[in-house]
Amino acid sequence: MARLAGVDLPKNKRVDVALTVIYGIGKHNASWVCEKAKVDGAVRTDKLTEAELARLREVLDRDYQVEGELRRTVAANIKRLMDLGCYRGLRHRRGLPVRGQRTHTNARTRKGPRKAAIKKKKVGGK
């Protein structure tokens, strides 16, 4: 089984598709990695030779920040924004949309399930 950047690549998939399993590598970067490593993207992962795997590993280590390292960087950036107390940091802290989306309606993914409004009883009167 092919293993790159601490991730097992799926068997019997094209290399350019299988690389997208790695956090931080999308379709575009996967094709670039294959091109830089001089590996045919149409080859299936179970048909890769050790030399090709080594070239892919070397390109990923040298040119890309992936998996744990990238996750730590993203988390550190968000923590920095929250510590600064800037608008984006406050939105992260409150669990609201960060990039200017509306919240009057929608934003359920970020805000979570609806909280039912408590109706007040009318006291006295007619």
DSSP file with accessible surface (Angstrom, degrees, kcal/mol):
  #  RESIDUE AA STRUCTURE BP1 BP2  ACC     N-H-->O    O-->H-N    N-H-->O    O-->H-N    TCO  KAPPA ALPHA  PHI   PSI    X-CA   Y-CA   Z-CA
    1    1 A M              0   0  143      0, 0.0     2,-0.3     0, 0.0    45,-0.1   0.000 360.0 360.0 360.0 134.2    0.0    0.0    0.0
    2    2 A A        -     0   0   10      7,-0.3     7,-2.7     8,-0.1     2,-0.4  -0.545 360.0-170.5 -76.5 133.3    1.3    3.4   -1.0
    3    3 A R  E     +A    8   0A 120     -2,-0.3     2,-0.4     5,-0.2     5,-0.2  -0.980   9.7 169.5-131.0 120.2    1.9    5.8    2.0
    4    4 A L  E >   -A    7   0A   1      3,-2.3     3,-2.0    -2,-0.4    53,-0.0  -0.994  67.6  -5.3-130.7 137.6    2.7    9.5    1.5
    5    5 A A  T 3  S-     0   0   31     -2,-0.4    -1,-0.1     1,-0.3     3,-0.1   0.831 129.1 -55.7  53.3  35.5    2.8   12.2    4.2
    6    6 A G  T 3  S+     0   0   52      1,-0.2     2,-0.4    61,-0.1    -1,-0.3   0.637 116.4 110.9  76.6  13.6    1.5    9.8    6.8
    7    7 A V  E <   -A    4   0A  24     -3,-2.0    -3,-2.3    15,-0.0     2,-0.6  -0.970  67.0-129.7-125.0 134.3   -1.6    8.9    4.8
    8    8 A D  E     -A    3   0A  79     -2,-0.4    -5,-0.2    -5,-0.2     3,-0.1  -0.720  27.6-136.0 -79.0 122.8   -2.4    5.6    3.1
    9    9 A L        -     0   0    2     -7,-2.7    -7,-0.3    -2,-0.6    10,-0.1  -0.551  28.7 -99.4 -77.3 144.1   -3.4    6.3   -0.5
   10   10 A P    >   -     0   0   38      0, 0.0     3,-0.6     0, 0.0    35,-0.2  -0.335  41.3-112.2 -63.1 144.5   -6.4    4.4   -1.7
   11   11 A K  T 3  S+     0   0  136      1,-0.2     3,-0.1    34,-0.1    -3,-0.0  -0.427  90.8  14.0 -75.2 152.0   -5.7    1.3   -3.8
   12   12 A N  T 3  S+     0   0   99      1,-0.2     2,-0.3    -2,-0.1    -1,-0.2   0.817  94.4 121.0  55.7  36.9   -6.5    1.1   -7.5
   13   13 A K  S <  S-     0   0   95     -3,-0.6    32,-2.2    30,-0.1    -1,-0.2  -0.929  73.4 -91.7-120.0 156.9   -7.1    4.8   -8.0
   14   14 A R  B  >  -B   44   0B  99     -2,-0.3     4,-3.0    30,-0.2     3,-0.5  -0.351  35.4-123.1 -62.2 146.7   -5.3    7.1  -10.3
   15   15 A V  H  > S+     0   0    0     28,-2.1     4,-2.3    26,-0.5     5,-0.2   0.913 110.6  53.4 -61.6 -43.3   -2.3    8.8   -8.6
   16   16 A D  H  4 S+     0   0   38     25,-1.5     4,-0.3     1,-0.2    -1,-0.2   0.807 115.6  41.1 -66.5 -25.6   -3.6   12.3   -9.4
   17   17 A V  H >4 S+     0   0   64     -3,-0.5     3,-1.1    24,-0.4     4,-0.2   0.881 112.7  53.5 -83.5 -40.8   -6.9   11.5   -7.8
   18   18 A A  H >< S+     0   0    0     -4,-3.0     3,-1.7     1,-0.3     4,-0.3   0.833  98.8  63.8 -65.7 -31.3   -5.4    9.5   -4.8
   19   19 A L  G >< S+     0   0    0     -4,-2.3     3,-1.5     1,-0.3    -1,-0.3   0.765  87.2  71.8 -65.3 -22.8   -3.2   12.4   -3.9
   20   20 A T  G <  S+     0   0   53     -3,-1.1    -1,-0.3    -4,-0.3     5,-0.2   0.626  80.5  74.4 -70.4 -10.2   -6.2   14.6   -3.1
   21   21 A V  G <  S+     0   0   71     -3,-1.7     2,-0.3    -4,-0.2    -1,-0.3   0.807  78.6  90.7 -67.9 -26.8   -6.8   12.4    0.0
   22   22 A I  S X  S-     0   0    2     -3,-1.5     3,-2.0    -4,-0.3     2,-0.2  -0.521  92.4-111.4 -74.2 130.2   -3.8   14.2    1.6
   23   23 A Y  T 3  S+     0   0   85     -2,-0.3    44,-1.9     1,-0.3    47,-0.2  -0.437 104.5  24.9 -63.4 123.6   -4.9   17.3    3.5
   24   24 A G  T 3  S+     0   0   38     -2,-0.2     2,-0.5    42,-0.2    -1,-0.3   0.350  99.8  99.6 102.6  -4.6   -3.7   20.4    1.7
   25   25 A I    <   +     0   0    7     -3,-2.0    -1,-0.2    -5,-0.2     2,-0.1  -0.960  46.8 174.5-118.1 115.0   -3.5   18.8   -1.8
   26   26 A G     >  -     0   0   36     -2,-0.5     4,-2.3    -3,-0.1     5,-0.2  -0.315  51.2 -79.3-101.2-167.6   -6.4   19.4   -4.2
   27   27 A K  H  > S+     0   0  184      2,-0.2     4,-1.9     1,-0.2     5,-0.2   0.920 128.3  47.5 -62.2 -45.2   -6.9   18.4   -7.8
   28   28 A H  H  > S+     0   0  129      1,-0.2     4,-1.9     2,-0.2    -1,-0.2   0.949 114.9  44.1 -64.7 -49.4   -4.7   21.2   -9.2
   29   29 A N  H  > S+     0   0   56      1,-0.2     4,-2.6     2,-0.2    -1,-0.2   0.849 109.1  58.8 -64.8 -33.3   -1.8   20.6   -6.8
   30   30 A A  H  X S+     0   0    0     -4,-2.3     4,-2.2     2,-0.2    -1,-0.2   0.924 106.9  46.5 -62.5 -41.7   -2.1   16.9   -7.3
   31   31 A S  H  X S+     0   0   53     -4,-1.9     4,-2.2     1,-0.2    -1,-0.2   0.890 112.5  51.1 -68.2 -36.0   -1.5   17.2  -11.0
   32   32 A W  H  X S+     0   0  106     -4,-1.9     4,-2.9     2,-0.2     5,-0.2   0.902 108.7  51.2 -65.5 -40.7    1.5   19.6  -10.3
   33   33 A V  H  X S+     0   0    0     -4,-2.6     4,-2.4     2,-0.2    -2,-0.2   0.934 110.7  48.5 -62.5 -44.0    3.0   17.2   -7.8
   34   34 A C  H  <>S+     0   0    5     -4,-2.2     5,-2.7     1,-0.2     4,-0.5   0.910 112.8  48.6 -62.0 -41.5    2.8   14.4  -10.5
   35   35 A E  H ><5S+     0   0  131     -4,-2.2     3,-0.9     1,-0.2    -2,-0.2   0.928 113.0  46.1 -65.2 -45.3    4.3   16.7  -13.1
   36   36 A K  H 3<5S+     0   0   82     -4,-2.9    -1,-0.2     1,-0.2    -2,-0.2   0.862 115.0  47.0 -65.8 -35.7    7.2   17.8  -10.8
   37   37 A A  T 3<5S-     0   0    4     -4,-2.4    -1,-0.2    -5,-0.2    -2,-0.2   0.479 110.0-124.3 -84.5  -1.8    7.9   14.2   -9.7
   38   38 A K  T < 5 +     0   0  168     -3,-0.9     2,-0.4    -4,-0.5    -3,-0.2   0.929  62.7 142.1  56.7  47.4    7.8   13.0  -13.3
   39   39 A V      < -     0   0    9     -5,-2.7     2,-0.4    -6,-0.1    -1,-0.2  -0.974  57.8-115.8-118.1 135.0    5.1   10.4  -12.5
   40   40 A D    >   -     0   0  103     -2,-0.4     3,-1.3     1,-0.2   -25,-0.3  -0.552  18.4-148.7 -70.3 123.9    2.2    9.7  -14.9
   41   41 A G  T 3  S+     0   0   12     -2,-0.4   -25,-1.5     1,-0.2   -26,-0.5   0.705  92.7  63.3 -68.1 -18.4   -1.0   10.8  -13.1
   42   42 A A  T 3  S+     0   0   41    -28,-0.2    -1,-0.2   -27,-0.1     2,-0.1   0.619  78.6 105.6 -83.9  -9.8   -3.0    8.1  -14.9
   43   43 A V  S <  S-     0   0   37     -3,-1.3   -28,-2.1   -29,-0.1   -27,-0.2  -0.413  77.3-115.1 -70.9 142.4   -1.1    5.2  -13.3
   44   44 A R  B >   -B   14   0B 109    -30,-0.2     3,-1.5     1,-0.1     4,-0.3  -0.501  20.2-120.8 -77.4 150.1   -2.9    3.4  -10.5
   45   45 A T  G >  S+     0   0    7    -32,-2.2     3,-1.2     1,-0.3    -1,-0.1   0.823 111.6  56.5 -64.8 -31.4   -1.5    3.7   -7.0
   46   46 A D  G 3  S+     0   0   85      1,-0.2    -1,-0.3   -33,-0.1   -35,-0.1   0.647 104.3  55.1 -76.4  -8.9   -1.0   -0.1   -6.6
   47   47 A K  G <  S+     0   0  147     -3,-1.5    -1,-0.2     2,-0.1    -2,-0.2   0.386  81.2 118.7 -98.8   0.7    1.2    0.0   -9.8
   48   48 A L    <   -     0   0   20     -3,-1.2     2,-0.1    -4,-0.3    -3,-0.0  -0.456  59.1-134.6 -69.9 140.6    3.6    2.7   -8.5
   49   49 A T     >  -     0   0   73     -2,-0.1     4,-2.2     1,-0.1     5,-0.2  -0.441  23.1-109.7 -86.7 166.0    7.2    1.7   -8.1
   50   50 A E  H  > S+     0   0  141      1,-0.2     4,-2.4     2,-0.2     5,-0.1   0.863 119.4  55.2 -63.2 -35.3    9.3    2.5   -5.0
   51   51 A A  H  > S+     0   0   55      2,-0.2     4,-2.2     1,-0.2    -1,-0.2   0.915 108.5  47.1 -65.1 -42.6   11.3    5.0   -7.1
   52   52 A E  H  > S+     0   0   39      2,-0.2     4,-2.5     1,-0.2    -2,-0.2   0.912 112.0  50.4 -65.6 -40.9    8.2    6.8   -8.1
   53   53 A L  H  X S+     0   0   10     -4,-2.2     4,-2.7     1,-0.2    -2,-0.2   0.909 109.5  51.5 -61.7 -40.5    6.9    6.9   -4.5
   54   54 A A  H  X S+     0   0   48     -4,-2.4     4,-2.4     2,-0.2    -1,-0.2   0.905 110.0  49.0 -64.1 -40.3   10.2    8.2   -3.3
   55   55 A R  H  X S+     0   0   93     -4,-2.2     4,-2.3     2,-0.2    -2,-0.2   0.915 112.4  47.8 -65.6 -42.1   10.0   11.0   -5.9
   56   56 A L  H  X S+     0   0    0     -4,-2.5     4,-2.5     2,-0.2    -2,-0.2   0.931 112.3  49.7 -62.2 -44.5    6.5   11.9   -4.9
   57   57 A R  H  X S+     0   0   86     -4,-2.7     4,-2.5     1,-0.2    -2,-0.2   0.917 110.7  50.1 -59.5 -43.3    7.5   11.9   -1.2
   58   58 A E  H  X S+     0   0   97     -4,-2.4     4,-2.3     2,-0.2     5,-0.2   0.914 110.9  48.1 -65.3 -42.1   10.5   14.2   -2.0
   59   59 A V  H  X S+     0   0    2     -4,-2.3     4,-2.8     2,-0.2     5,-0.5   0.927 112.9  48.5 -65.0 -43.7    8.4   16.7   -3.9
   60   60 A L  H  X S+     0   0    1     -4,-2.5     4,-1.5     1,-0.2    -2,-0.2   0.918 113.9  46.2 -62.7 -43.6    5.7   16.8   -1.2
   61   61 A D  H  < S+     0   0  120     -4,-2.5    -1,-0.2    -5,-0.2    -2,-0.2   0.895 119.5  40.3 -66.4 -37.6    8.3   17.3    1.6
   62   62 A R  H  < S+     0   0  140     -4,-2.3    -2,-0.2    -5,-0.2    -3,-0.2   0.917 128.3  22.3 -79.8 -43.1   10.2   20.0   -0.3
   63   63 A D  H  < S+     0   0   66     -4,-2.8     2,-0.4    -5,-0.2    -3,-0.2   0.607 111.5  57.3-107.1 -15.4    7.5   22.1   -1.9
   64   64 A Y     <  -     0   0   42     -4,-1.5     2,-0.7    -5,-0.5   -39,-0.1  -0.932  58.5-143.7-128.4 146.3    4.2   21.6    0.1
   65   65 A Q        +     0   0   78     -2,-0.4     2,-0.3   -41,-0.1    -4,-0.1  -0.929  43.2 164.2-101.8 114.0    3.0   22.0    3.6
   66   66 A V    >>  -     0   0   15     -2,-0.7     3,-1.0    -6,-0.1     4,-0.7  -0.839  35.0  -9.5-132.7 166.7    0.6   19.2    4.2
   67   67 A E  H 3> S+     0   0   41    -44,-1.9     4,-2.5    -2,-0.3     3,-0.3  -0.153 123.0   7.1  50.8-125.9   -1.3   17.2    6.9
   68   68 A G  H 3> S+     0   0   31      1,-0.2     4,-2.5     2,-0.2    -1,-0.2   0.851 131.0  52.0 -59.4 -41.1   -0.3   17.9   10.5
   69   69 A E  H <> S+     0   0  106     -3,-1.0     4,-2.0     2,-0.2    -1,-0.2   0.924 113.3  44.7 -62.8 -43.4    2.1   20.8    9.7
   70   70 A L  H  X S+     0   0   37     -4,-0.7     4,-2.6    -3,-0.3     5,-0.2   0.908 111.8  52.4 -68.4 -41.8   -0.6   22.6    7.7
   71   71 A R  H  X S+     0   0  125     -4,-2.5     4,-2.5     1,-0.2    -2,-0.2   0.908 110.1  49.2 -60.7 -42.0   -3.3   21.9   10.3
   72   72 A R  H  X S+     0   0  168     -4,-2.5     4,-2.5    -5,-0.2    -1,-0.2   0.906 110.9  50.1 -63.4 -41.8   -1.0   23.4   13.0
   73   73 A T  H  X S+     0   0   47     -4,-2.0     4,-2.3     2,-0.2    -2,-0.2   0.935 111.9  46.8 -62.8 -45.7   -0.4   26.5   10.9
   74   74 A V  H  X S+     0   0   55     -4,-2.6     4,-2.3     2,-0.2     5,-0.2   0.933 113.5  48.5 -63.4 -44.7   -4.1   27.1   10.3
   75   75 A A  H  X S+     0   0   59     -4,-2.5     4,-2.5     1,-0.2    -1,-0.2   0.901 111.2  50.7 -62.8 -39.2   -4.9   26.6   13.9
   76   76 A A  H  X S+     0   0   54     -4,-2.5     4,-2.4     2,-0.2    -1,-0.2   0.893 109.0  51.5 -66.4 -38.3   -2.1   29.0   15.0
   77   77 A N  H  X S+     0   0   72     -4,-2.3     4,-2.1     2,-0.2    -2,-0.2   0.920 111.7  46.2 -64.4 -42.6   -3.4   31.6   12.5
   78   78 A I  H  X S+     0   0   55     -4,-2.3     4,-2.2     2,-0.2    -2,-0.2   0.920 112.3  50.6 -66.3 -41.4   -6.9   31.4   13.9
   79   79 A K  H  X S+     0   0  118     -4,-2.5     4,-2.7     1,-0.2    -2,-0.2   0.906 108.3  53.5 -63.3 -38.4   -5.6   31.5   17.5
   80   80 A R  H  X S+     0   0  129     -4,-2.4     4,-2.2     1,-0.2    -1,-0.2   0.931 108.7  48.9 -62.2 -44.2   -3.5   34.6   16.6
   81   81 A L  H  X>S+     0   0   13     -4,-2.1     4,-1.3     1,-0.2     5,-1.1   0.908 112.2  48.8 -61.8 -40.8   -6.6   36.4   15.2
   82   82 A M  H  <5S+     0   0   55     -4,-2.2    -2,-0.2     1,-0.2    -1,-0.2   0.906 111.1  49.6 -67.8 -39.0   -8.6   35.5   18.4
   83   83 A D  H  <5S+     0   0  108     -4,-2.7    -1,-0.2     1,-0.2    -2,-0.2   0.859 107.9  54.0 -67.7 -35.1   -5.8   36.8   20.6
   84   84 A L  H  <5S-     0   0  119     -4,-2.2    -1,-0.2    -5,-0.2    -2,-0.2   0.806 101.9-136.4 -67.3 -29.3   -5.6   40.0   18.7
   85   85 A G  T  <5 +     0   0   35     -4,-1.3    -3,-0.2    -5,-0.2    -2,-0.1   0.706  47.5 154.2  79.1  20.6   -9.3   40.6   19.2
   86   86 A C     >< -     0   0   47     -5,-1.1     4,-2.5     1,-0.1     5,-0.2  -0.231  61.4 -94.9 -75.0 172.3   -9.8   41.7   15.7
   87   87 A Y  H  > S+     0   0  147      1,-0.2     4,-2.2     2,-0.2     5,-0.2   0.921 125.8  48.1 -56.8 -47.9  -13.2   41.4   14.0
   88   88 A R  H  > S+     0   0  131      1,-0.2     4,-2.1     2,-0.2    -1,-0.2   0.886 111.0  52.0 -62.6 -37.6  -12.4   38.0   12.4
   89   89 A G  H  > S+     0   0    0     -8,-0.4     4,-2.5     1,-0.2    -1,-0.2   0.902 108.5  50.3 -65.3 -40.0  -11.0   36.7   15.7
   90   90 A L  H  X S+     0   0   48     -4,-2.5     4,-2.3     2,-0.2    -2,-0.2   0.889 109.1  51.6 -64.3 -40.7  -14.2   37.7   17.5
   91   91 A R  H  X>S+     0   0   35     -4,-2.2     5,-2.4    -5,-0.2     4,-0.7   0.912 110.9  48.2 -63.8 -40.6  -16.3   35.9   14.8
   92   92 A H  H ><5S+     0   0   44     -4,-2.1     3,-0.8     1,-0.2    -2,-0.2   0.934 111.4  50.7 -61.5 -45.8  -14.2   32.8   15.3
   93   93 A R  H 3<5S+     0   0  137     -4,-2.5    -2,-0.2     1,-0.3    -1,-0.2   0.883 113.7  43.9 -61.4 -39.0  -14.6   33.0   19.1
   94   94 A R  H 3<5S-     0   0  167     -4,-2.3    -1,-0.3    -5,-0.1    -2,-0.2   0.511 110.9-119.5 -86.2  -6.3  -18.4   33.4   18.9
   95   95 A G  T <<5 +     0   0   25     -3,-0.8    -3,-0.2    -4,-0.7    -4,-0.1   0.833  67.7 134.3  73.4  31.4  -18.7   30.6   16.3
   96   96 A L      < -     0   0   38     -5,-2.4    -1,-0.2    -6,-0.2    -2,-0.1  -0.690  67.9 -73.0-107.8 165.4  -20.3   32.9   13.7
   97   97 A P        -     0   0   10      0, 0.0     3,-0.3     0, 0.0    -1,-0.1  -0.307  41.0-162.0 -59.2 138.7  -19.5   33.2    9.9
   98   98 A V  S    S+     0   0   22      1,-0.2    -7,-0.1     2,-0.1    -6,-0.1   0.756  73.6  62.4 -96.2 -27.3  -16.2   35.0    9.4
   99   99 A R  S    S-     0   0  218      1,-0.1    -1,-0.2   -11,-0.0   -11,-0.0  -0.069 117.4 -85.8-104.0  34.0  -16.3   36.1    5.8
  100  100 A G  S    S+     0   0   71     -3,-0.3    -1,-0.1     1,-0.2    -2,-0.1   0.599  72.5 153.0  86.4  10.9  -19.2   38.5    5.8
  101  101 A Q        -     0   0  104      1,-0.1    -1,-0.2     2,-0.0     2,-0.1  -0.356  50.8 -98.6 -72.4 159.0  -22.1   36.2    5.2
  102  102 A R        -     0   0  144      1,-0.1    -1,-0.1    -2,-0.0     0, 0.0  -0.404  32.0-174.9 -75.0 151.3  -25.6   37.1    6.4
  103  103 A T        +     0   0   46     -2,-0.1    -1,-0.1    -3,-0.1     3,-0.1   0.436  65.0  87.0-124.6  -6.2  -26.7   35.7    9.8
  104  104 A H  S    S+     0   0  164      1,-0.1     2,-0.3     0, 0.0    -2,-0.0   0.949 112.0   7.6 -60.9 -47.4  -30.3   36.9   10.0
  105  105 A T  S    S+     0   0   64      0, 0.0    -1,-0.1     0, 0.0     0, 0.0  -0.845 126.8  15.0-122.0 166.7  -31.3   33.8    8.0
  106  106 A N        +     0   0  112     -2,-0.3     5,-0.0     1,-0.1    -5,-0.0  -0.243  66.2 111.7  68.0-157.1  -29.1   30.9    7.1
  107  107 A A     >  +     0   0   20      1,-0.1     4,-2.5     3,-0.1     5,-0.2   0.718  38.9 138.7  62.3  22.8  -25.6   30.4    8.7
  108  108 A R  H  >  +     0   0   85      1,-0.2     4,-2.0     2,-0.2    -1,-0.1   0.832  63.1  59.4 -66.9 -31.8  -27.0   27.2   10.4
  109  109 A T  H  4 S+     0   0  149      1,-0.2    -1,-0.2     2,-0.2    -3,-0.0   0.930 115.2  34.4 -61.6 -43.3  -23.8   25.3    9.8
  110  110 A R  H  4 S+     0   0  107      1,-0.2    -2,-0.2    -3,-0.1    -1,-0.2   0.868 123.1  43.4 -80.6 -38.9  -21.8   27.8   11.8
  111  111 A K  H  < S-     0   0   69     -4,-2.5    -2,-0.2     1,-0.2    -3,-0.2   0.690 101.6-136.8 -85.0 -19.2  -24.4   28.7   14.4
  112  112 A G     <  -     0   0   24     -4,-2.0    -1,-0.2    -5,-0.2    -2,-0.1  -0.313  49.3 -16.8  90.8-176.1  -25.6   25.2   15.1
  113  113 A P  S    S-     0   0  113      0, 0.0    -4,-0.0     0, 0.0     0, 0.0  -0.194  83.8 -88.5 -62.7 155.6  -29.2   24.0   15.6
  114  114 A R        -     0   0  198      1,-0.1     2,-0.6     0, 0.0    -2,-0.0  -0.275  31.5-139.5 -65.4 145.5  -31.9   26.5   16.2
  115  115 A K        -     0   0  175     -3,-0.1    -1,-0.1     0, 0.0     2,-0.0  -0.940  27.1-118.5-105.5 123.9  -32.7   27.5   19.8
  116  116 A A        -     0   0   95     -2,-0.6     2,-0.3     1,-0.1     0, 0.0  -0.331  25.8-117.4 -65.2 138.1  -36.4   27.8   20.4
  117  117 A A        -     0   0   92      1,-0.1     2,-0.6    -2,-0.0    -1,-0.1  -0.567  24.8-126.6 -75.4 135.8  -37.6   31.3   21.4
  118  118 A I        -     0   0  161     -2,-0.3     2,-0.4     1,-0.0    -1,-0.1  -0.759  21.1-141.2 -86.5 123.2  -39.2   31.3   24.8
  119  119 A K        -     0   0  195     -2,-0.6     2,-0.3     1,-0.0    -1,-0.0  -0.688  12.9-135.4 -87.5 134.8  -42.6   32.9   24.7
  120  120 A K        -     0   0  196     -2,-0.4     2,-0.3     1,-0.0    -1,-0.0  -0.671  16.4-122.3 -90.0 141.5  -43.5   35.2   27.6
  121  121 A K        -     0   0  193     -2,-0.3     2,-0.4     1,-0.1    -1,-0.0  -0.595  25.2-118.1 -79.9 142.9  -47.0   34.9   29.2
  122  122 A K        -     0   0  201     -2,-0.3     2,-0.5     2,-0.0    -1,-0.1  -0.669  26.8-149.8 -81.3 130.2  -49.0   38.0   29.3
  123  123 A V        -     0   0  143     -2,-0.4    -1,-0.0     0, 0.0     0, 0.0  -0.896  56.1 -24.7-104.6 129.0  -49.8   39.1   32.8
  124  124 A G  S    S+     0   0   65     -2,-0.5    -2,-0.0     1,-0.1     0, 0.0  -0.179  90.0  96.4  70.1-162.9  -53.0   40.9   33.5
  125  125 A G              0   0   83      1,-0.0    -1,-0.1    -3,-0.0    -3,-0.0  -0.190 360.0 360.0  73.7-169.4  -54.8   42.8   30.8
  126  126 A K              0   0  258      0, 0.0    -1,-0.0     0, 0.0    -2,-0.0  -0.388 360.0 360.0 -91.2 360.0  -57.6   41.7   28.7
